[in-house]
Amino acid sequence: MPKSLLWTLIIILGVGLVSLSLRSKKEEANLKEIWNDPSIFGKSVLSAKQLDQYVKRINPNAPNLGSYYIEWGNYYGIRGDVAFAQSIHETGWFRFGGDVVPEQNNYAGIGATGGGTRGHYFRTPEEGVIGQMQHIYAYATSKPLPESQPIVDPRFHLVRRGSAPTWPDLDGKWAVPGVGYGNRILNIWREMVIYFGLYKP
């Protein structure tokens, strides 16, 4: 191999490694910024595949919903991976066992007010995720929903709009009395981030 070609390959490899290192440091810095950020709005850190993989460690029969949480989280500007953590909390790792049953496709207990009240039935798993995202959106902001998607959340108009821009603000609103509700959700999200080695506080 000619020396000029060898040096060209070495330079390309070196630039690639430096770029990879800088990107990794940038991603770590971004995670450090949002590690304690309780905001509902923002970007997901985890991928759809990671969400599904994580929940199946505990419940191998959990449905594959990760792609819906990332897609619709992005659509509404909501941290879809944290919303997935909310569903893990609400459904007991998608094993249900409370008033809500799996056939409802209701992953956040929407309309399940206790005393055996089942809550709302969504037609498909994807619609269930959309309904959850819309319900979160209703709490997080007073802005109107994007018009291209119809409202499927039956309780959207019952929410005091914009009253909970952070996950801990959902305490006593989404869950009653709900003390520590939002922080439990964030802690599940943090456990996922640590599990995949994305950040170590």
Sequence and secondary structure as in RCSB ss.txt:
>XXXX:A:sequence
MPKSLLWTLIIILGVGLVSLSLRSKKEEANLKEIWNDPSIFGKSVLSAKQLDQYVKRINPNAPNLGSYYIEWGNY
YGIRGDVAFAQSIHETGWFRFGGDVVPEQNNYAGIGATGGGTRGHYFRTPEEGVIGQMQHIYAYATSKPLPESQP
IVDPRFHLVRRGSAPTWPDLDGKWAVPGVGYGNRILNIWREMVIYFGLYKP
>XXXX:A:secstr
  HHHHHHHHHHHHHHHHHHHHHHHHHHHHHHHHTT  BSBS  SS HHHHHHHHHHH TT    HHHHHHHHHH
HTB HHHHHHHHHHHHTTTT  SSS GGG  SS TT  BTTB     SSHHHHHHHHHHHHHHHH SS   TTS 
   TTGGGS TTS SBSGGGBTTTBSS TTHHHHHHHHHHHHHHHTTS   
